Amino acid sequence: MGLLNTLLGRTKPVQSNLDALFALPSASITLQSAAGMSCSGKAGVCFKPPSGQGFEEMQAEVVKLLSMDGAAGLRRAKDSYDYDWLLVENADIEELVTQVHMVNSSLADAGWGPQLLCSVFGLAQLPPVPDDSGGSAAGLPTAGPGAVLPSTAFLVYLFKRGTFYPFDIEQELRLKSLVADDLVIESDLDRWFPLWDLPVG
């Protein structure tokens, strides 16, 4: 069957590896030291919900689980392309990643894996550390954890590919080179889809 698929140009879908999400804290440290950037504390899971009460109940259950887990910044949103999002805010990147992992795994375990499209993590340019005189110490960014900041770029995890890619029109290739040692980067640039109208602010 493998040879037949090869001859016919078919490819076997890559199995998602949700544990790859746990490499994001390391990538955030790399970005902080190399580019003065870090995770913004904002993330979202994008999916195309099927019609039916079952999915609505499952989505409500995920929201309940996250609320019990302390995800106070959790909310639901819909973008202009009619995709649904579960959005999470958490200044602690390890907790943020854990919560996004929970959303993905809960929906996948309930049989809704085909509806999962991607998870998006915001990146922010960190402000400089103020010096003793009240000014800025140039080149010394603040630590990432502890604050939720506006997102200026994004790291996108493709659920069906198990890979990441950066989304920032001006510096995508630079971001790719910075996090390539920490994350599994999507090698097919045609799959680096631009995600306009992101609710992950």
Secondary structure, DSSP 8 states (H G I E B T S, - for coil): -HHHHHHTT--------GGGGGGHHHHHHHHHHHHSEEEEEEEEEEE---SSHHHHHHHHHHHHHHHHTT-TT-EEEE-TTS-EEEEEE-SSHHHHHHHHHHHHHHHIIIIIGGGEEEEEEEEEE--EEE-TTSSEEEEEE--STT-----SEEEEEETTTTEEEEE-TTTHHHHHHHHTTTS-B-S-GGG-----S-S--
